[in-house]
Amino acid sequence: MLTIDPELELKLKALAEQEHSSPDEFIKRLINHYIQQKQESELLISLVNDLPKIACFNHKDPLDIQRKLRSEWN
């Protein structure tokens, strides 16, 4: 059993009531949502880390290359 601050308990009860659920069910949904968001974030990081390295950027700053290209347009 967890003990929470009385003010936080009132907020939790109010939010659960607005969602037409019990505080327990509201917390379960919040935790599941948090876990899902964390997994999606980890998947995105994994995807980015698995991207192939682009040889033309070796030892170069891509932002510097972009700035040089844009300066040529002016």
JORA-V388525 format. One record per residue. N is the residue number from 1. RES is the residue in one letter. NEAR is the number of other C-alpha atoms within 10 Angstrom. Layout:
BEGIN
N;RES;NEAR + N;RES;NEAR
END
This chain:
BEGIN
1;M;3 + 2;L;3 + 3;T;6 + 4;I;8 + 5;D;7 + 6;P;9 + 7;E;8 + 8;L;10 + 9;E;13 + 10;L;11 + 11;K;12 + 12;L;17 + 13;K;16 + 14;A;14 + 15;L;15 + 16;A;17 + 17;E;13 + 18;Q;10 + 19;E;12 + 20;H;11 + 21;S;13 + 22;S;16 + 23;P;18 + 24;D;12 + 25;E;13 + 26;F;18 + 27;I;14 + 28;K;12 + 29;R;12 + 30;L;12 + 31;I;12 + 32;N;12 + 33;H;12 + 34;Y;12 + 35;I;12 + 36;Q;12 + 37;Q;12 + 38;K;12 + 39;Q;12 + 40;E;12 + 41;S;12 + 42;E;12 + 43;L;12 + 44;L;12 + 45;I;11 + 46;S;11 + 47;L;10 + 48;V;10 + 49;N;10 + 50;D;9 + 51;L;8 + 52;P;7 + 53;K;9 + 54;I;7 + 55;A;8 + 56;C;8 + 57;F;10 + 58;N;9 + 59;H;7 + 60;K;10 + 61;D;9 + 62;P;12 + 63;L;9 + 64;D;10 + 65;I;12 + 66;Q;10 + 67;R;10 + 68;K;11 + 69;L;11 + 70;R;10 + 71;S;9 + 72;E;7 + 73;W;6 + 74;N;5
END
